[in-house]
């Protein structure tokens, strides 16, 4: 296997040569406290060690994870430190306020430390013992939060200006490092799992996301004392990668609940409030005020934009201490429910997340997705396509949303704005799939399936897991799981769909060749798929036949019945050309 990467190492000028038995392991350094190992074991995202592993450990509900993370964040502080900091003295000083459960250092516009205490009382003690800075040339806004600066009385006596602490990495690996990791993998399955481990949110990064939400909650609580700021989307659904944005949901339901359960006898008291014509206007007013507060008083909050006329009004800003680009919304509970659904799908089978991460990375490499709004396919749409594909396997790897709804109990019932969002929330009641297909096979057949999907007439929906006629002429129609009248891919153009189809067919062909042709002078497996499109086409043109001719011949052969691949409906299917 090591011989496969000789050409790759030569071209990319990668570091040392090692045998497969000496594959390097890249892990971010962190300075975790004594309980770090135990904590990581409790809080890692659910899922087995290998593809399809039947993990017998009880899995936590999404609501339980959210509650535990919020409690953890409330006894955590963020501290801006000097580069000359001494870690031991730093921890000894903080320990005066209470025992420390965990901590780590990282860089983002300076050196920062996230410190988690064992009890919330320690945070209160530190808060009460801290002071507002005084500046000789500028005025300060006396805002007090759990974001501190740790100052040294005698900086000159603390050593060099280089940080003397271990850093926790908060960014995904560079391309060269990733190719090095993929080169030393033992199989395509190992490649997909390695990519997942390199890109998934670390324990440290997850803590930082919940803490950031908690800090924003402290600001919003000045106006709404019973509010909650919850992360949603990629930060919590187990499909987020290092460096992804932080989506926040300002939840005011706690305020409503506490004001409706206090009726005694024939009398009750109500707060005097202002009224507005609609829920949307209320949302816009609330976000406008919170946006102003973040802009004027929020430490580290910069570039605040109030985007209030969007379909879902939001406040966008950068939180420099954490390095996150943040979007704050309210009245968006369906998005939180979608996060829970994806959390469940990601937890049911260890192959799901590995496949999603690799396909998303593949799409980004070939510019099928983009951070810039436009006609591109989104990561959410790609995730829906993977889930739909896995529902179509024989036997299915993932259950349909309708089947999860049929398993739901009374406590799971959920209707949001007239939309039925009910599904089983207890993962331990969902029977594991009996499907044992490898990641290599699933990756290849994902490309074959969607490289020949009838996008011109069929839609994708994970509620039923069936191909159905499109309700309109959108080039790509993926039904919203809960707001079923909406197409989550309405923005995608015909040209982008065709580019996706072309790249899927190219990738299926490359993976098929890898099984039959020596790869001593080129990347192999997943690494071959992650080469830029121009490199792939150039390499294929150097073969005896043009790429398009070989793909056409392969497809014609399959159409004539020479090749059969499994399908979830009747046990087999043949590939046809895309119209």
N, C-alpha and C positions, 0 to 999 in steps of 0.2 A: 504493500500500500504506500510506503514511503516514496517509492520511485515515481508515483503519480505526480508528485509536486515538484520535480526537479526543474521543469521549465518555468513553473510559477515562481519558485524561489529566485531563479536567475533574473526574471523580468522585474520583479518587485524589489530586488535587493534586500531581501529579508535577512534578519540576523543569523543566528547560528543554525547549523543543521543537527537535527536530533532524530533518533529512530522513533517509530510510533510508540514504543514502550516508554519513551522519555518525553511524551507530550507535555508541553508547559501548561500550567494551571494559572490563570490570571484571576486574581481576586483583589477587590479594593481593600486598602488598608484602613483600619478603623481603630479607634482607641476606646473600646467598649469597656464598661465597668464590669465588676465581678459577676454580675448576673446576666451578662450578655449572651452566653451560650444557651442558657435555659430560656431566655426571652426569645431568641431567634427560633428555637425549636417550637415554641408555642405559637408564634405569629407568622411563620412563613405561609405564603399562599398555599391553599390545599392542592392536592394532586399527588399521584404516585411517583416513584423514582423512575420508572421506565414506561414505554408506551403501553397503555391499557392496563397498567398495574392496578390490581384490586386492593386499594388501600383500606384496611380495616379500621383505621383510626377515625373516630367520629368527627365529622366535619361541622364547623361552626356555621350558623346561619349568617346571612349578610348583615342583618340587624345587630347580631351579637358582636360581629367584628367592628362595626361602626361604633357601637357603644363603648367597647373596650378601648379603641383607638382614641375616641374623644376624651375618655377619662385619663388616658395616658398623656394626651396633649395638654390637658389642664394642669398637670403637675410638671410641665416641661417649660424651660426658658430658652431663649436664644440670646447669645452673647457675642458681641463684636470684640475681638481680642487684638492685642498688639502682636506683631510678628516676633517680638522678643519674649513671648510668654513662656514661662516654665510650667509644664503640665502638672507636675506634682504640687507645686505651690498653689496653682490655680484651683486644683481639686480640694486641697486642704482648706483653702479659704472658703469655698462654697459649702464644704461639709459642716461648717459652723452653723449653717441654717438647717441642716438635716441630711440624713444619709442619701447618697447618690446611687441610683439604680443603674444608670447607663449614661454614656456620653460619647460624642465623637466630634472631630474637627473636620472642616472642609473650607474650600476657598470659593468666594463669589464676591467680587468687588472688595476683597479684603479677606481676612481670616476670621472664621466664625466657629463657635462651639454650640452644639445642641446638648443641653444638660437635662436629663430626666431624673427628678427626685423620687424617692419612695413614697412620700406623702405630699399632698398639696399644701400643707401647713408650711413646708420649707419654702415654697414659692412665695407665700404671704410674708414670711420672715425676710426673705431677700428683698421683696418689693418695699417693705417698710423701712429697711435699712439703706436703701439706695437714695440718691439725691438727683435733683434736676441740675444739669450743668449750667455754668455761667460763662458767657463769652464776652471778651473785651470789646469786640468790634461789631458783633451782630446780636440781635435779639433772638430769644428762643421762645418757642411755644411750649408751655409747661404741660406737655401730654405725658402721662405715665402709663407704661404698658409692661409686658413681659419680655420686651426686647431691650437689652442692656448693652452698655459698653464697659469693658473691664480695663481700668487704667492702672498704670504702674507709677508709683511715687518717684522711683529712681530708675528711669529707663536705661540710662547709660551704664548701670552696673549689672544689667541682665544678660550680657553676652552679645552675640552678633545679631544682625537684623534678619537672618534667615530663620524661618519657622523651625522650631525644634520639637514638633509634634507630628505624629503620623496623620496623614490626610485620608478621609473617606472620599472615594471617587463618586461624583454625582453626574457624570457624563457617559454616554455610550462609547464603545471602543472605536478607534480610528480604523479606516478601511484596511490598512496594512496589517494591523494586529488581528483583525477579524479573519483575513485570508490566511494568516499564519495558523490561527486556531483551527480553521476548517481544513487546512492541509494536513494537520496531524490527527484529525479525526479518523476513526477506524471504519466508519460506515456512513452512509447518507443519514441514517437515523441519528447517529452520533453528531453529525453536523448540525441537524436541525435542533437537537437538544442543546448543543453548545451555543448556537446563536441565541436561543432563548435565555440561557443563563447569563450571557454577556449583556443582553439588552433589557431584561426585565427589571422592574423597580426593585431596588435593594431594600432591606429592612430600614437602613438609615434614611434613604430617600423617601420612603413611605412615611416615616415619622416626621420628617421635615414638612411634608405636604399637609398632614393633619395639624401640625403645629401652626403652619401658616394660616390655615383656615381658622384656628382657634384665636390667633392674634387679630384677624379681621373681625371675628365675632366680638372680641372685646371692644372694638371701635363701634360696631353697629349697635351693641348693647347700650350705648349711651342714649340712643333713641328708643330702642326696643329691648327692654331688660330681659325678656324671656325668649329672645330669638336664638336660633342655632344656625351656624354656618357650616354646611356639610360639603365635603368633596364629593363629586360624582364623575361619571365618565371614566376615562382611562386611568385616572388616579386610584380608582377603587375596584374596577371590574376585572382586575388581574391581567388585562391586555395592554396596560400602559408600559411604555418603554422609557428608559432614562432620557431626560430632556424634554419629555412631552409637557404640554400646557397643563395648568391646574384649573379645572372647572369647579366653581363653587356655587352652592345653592343657599340663598338666604331664606331659611324656613321660619315663618312666623306662626305656625300652627300651635306652638306651645303657648303663645299669648292667647289665642282663641280658646284653647282647651281650658286654661286656668280661669277664664272669665265666664265659662258656661256651666261650671260644676259647683257653683257656690250659692245656689238658691236654697233658702231656708224658709220653710213655711209659706206664708202668703206674700212674703216680701223679699226683695233683692235689691242690690245696688249695682249700678252700671257706671262705667267710666264715660265721661263726656268725650266725644270724638268728632272729628270732621268727616264729612262724607263727600264722595266724588261720584260722577255718573257711572263709572265702570271699573271692573277689576284691572283692566289694562292701564287706565289712568292712575289708579292707586299704585300699581307696580312702577310706573314711570316716575311718579313723585317720590316714592320711597328710594328708588335707585339713584335718582338725581341728588337727593340729600346725602345718601351714603357716599356717592362719588365725590361730592364736594368735601365731605369729611376726610375721605382717604387722601384727597389731593392736598388739603390744607394741614391735616393733623396726623396722618398715618406715617410713622417713621419707616423709611425705606420704600414707600409707595411712590412711584414716578410714572410719568407718561399716562396719566389718567384720562381715559376717553369715555364719555357717556353716550352710548349708542342706544338711544331710547326709542327710536322709530323702527327698529328691526322687528321681525315677526316675534322673536323672543327678546325683549329689551334686556340690555346688559351693560355692565361697567367693566371696561378692559383696562388693565394696568400692569406694570411690571413691579414685582416685589424683589428689589435688588438684593436684600440679605439672603434670600433663598435661591435667587436666580430663576424663579418661575415667572412665566407669562400667565397672568390670571384673568379669568372671565367670571364675573359675579352676576348671577341672575336670581330672580325670585319668582314665585308662582310657576315653578317648572318641575312639578313632582313626577311627571311622567318620565322625565330624563333620569331621575333617581331610580325609578322602578326599572327602567331599561338597564341601568347599571347593575341592579340586583340580578336580573335575568342573565346577563352576560357572566356575572360572577358564578352563577350556578352552572352554566354551560362550561366555563373554564375549569370548574372544580370536579366535574363528573368524570373526566377522562384526561389523563396527562398528555395525550396526543393533540388535544384541541389547541392549547396555547402554543405549542411548538409549531404547529402547522400555520396558525394565524400569524405569529411573529415572522416566520420565514417568508410567507406570501406577501405580507405587508412590506418587508424589506426588499423583496424582489420587485414589487410594484414601484417602490420609491426609487430604486436603482435605475429603472427604465422610464422614469418620469411619468408613470401612470397615475401617481398621486402627487399632491403638492400642498405646501402650507398656504399658498395663495389661493383665495377663493376663485372659483372658475368652473370650467366644464369637466374637471377631472373627477375620477372615482375617489370617494373618501375612504378613510380607514374603516369607518363604521360600516359602509357598504361592503367592503372586502370581508369584514368579519361575518356579516350576515350571509355572504356567499359561501364562506367556509362552513358555517353552521348548517346551512341548507344542504351542501354537498355531503356532510357527515350524516345528516338525517336520511340521505338517499342510499347509503351503503346497505349491504346485505350480509349480516343483520345490521340495523342502524347503530351508529356509534352514539348519536345524541337523540333524545326524544323530541317530538314536536312540542310546540307551545300549547297546543290543544290538549295533548296527553298530560302535560304538567298541570293544566287547568283541571282536568278530570280527577287528578289525584289530590287536589287542594282541599283543605278542611275549612271549617267555618272561620277559623282565625286568619286564614289566608285571603279571605274575600277582600277585594280592593277595586273600587270604582273611582276613577279620577276624571272629572269634567265629562261625565257621561261615557267614558271609555272603560270597558271591562279589562282590568289589569290583574286579574286573579291568576295565580299559579302557585304550586306547592313551593314553600320556602325552606322546608326541612330536607336538606340534601340526603340525609341518611335513610329517607323513605323511598328514594329513587333507585330502582334496580340497576346495577352496573351492566354495561353492554357486554355481550358475548363475542363481539367482533375483535379479532386479534391481528388485523392487518398492520403491516409495518408503516412507519412514517414515509419511507421511500416510495412504497406503492401508492399511498394516499396522495403524496405530493405529485407524482406523475399523473395519476388519474384525475386529480383536481384540474390540471392543465388540459388533459384530454376532454374532460367533461365540459368545461366552459369554453374550450377552443372550438367546440361543436354544438354549443347550446343555441337553441333557436330564439335568440334575443329579439328577433323581429316579430315574434308572435307570443312568446311565453313570458310570464312574470315569475318572480322568486318570492316565496313567503315561507317563513319558518313556523308560522302558526299551524299550517297543515303539512308542510314538507312535501308539497306536490307541485309539479309544473302546471301552471294554469294560464289561460288566455289573458293577455294584457287588457286592462280596462281602458287604456288610451294608447296613443302612438309614441309615447316616450321611448327613446332608444334603449334605455335600461330602466326596468320597472322592478323595484324591490319594495314590497309592501312593508309599511311601518308596523312593527309587531303589535302595537296597542292602538294607535290611531290608524285603523286599517284603511281609511279612505285616502291616506297620504302615501306618496312615493318618496322614499328617502333618497333616491338617486335621480330626482327630477332634473337636477342641474347638468347631468352628464350628456354630452353631445354624441351624435352618431359616429363622428370621427374618433372620439376617445374609446367608444365601445369597440370599434374595429381595430384600433391599436392594441387594446387588451386582448382581443381574440387572436390577432397575429402573434403577439408575444407569448400567449399561452400555447399556441401550436409550436412555435419555435422551441419553447422550453420543454414541452413534452417530447419533441424529437431529440433534443440534446440528452435528456435523461434516458431515453431509449437507446441512444448510441453508446452511452456510458456503460451499459450492461454488456456490450458486444465488442467494443473497440478499445484497444490499449490507450491509456491516457498518460503515458509517461512524459509527454512533452507539453501538457496543458492542464489547466484546472479540471477538477472532476466533481461530479455530484452537484451539491448546492453551490459550491464555489464557481462552477461553470455558469450557473444561472445568474450569478451576481456580477458577472462581467458586464461592463457597459454595452449597450445594444450595438454600437459600431464595432466593438471588438468581436462580438458574437457573429455578426454578419460577415466581417472580414475573414474570420477563421473558417466559416462555412463555405465562403466563395473559393477558398483555397483547395477544397475537396475536388474530386473528379467531376461532380455534377453541381450545378447551381443549387443553392439552398431551396429555392421555391420548387424546383423540379423534383428534388428528393422528397420534400414534404408532400408534394402532389402525388408522387408514386406511392409513398407510404399510405396516404389516405385512400388512394384507389385500391390498394391491396386490401386494406381493412374493409372497405365497402364491399368488396367481392367475397368477403367472408373468410379471408385467410387469417384474420386476427380477431379474437373475441376478448372483451374486457368485461368484468363483472358490473352489475347494476343492481340497485336496490329493489327494483320492481319484479323482474322476471328472471333474475340470476345472471343475465348476460345482455349486452347491447353491442351494436356496431357503431363505429364513428362515421358520421356523414359530414359533408361540407357545409360551411356556414353560408346562408343566403342573406 
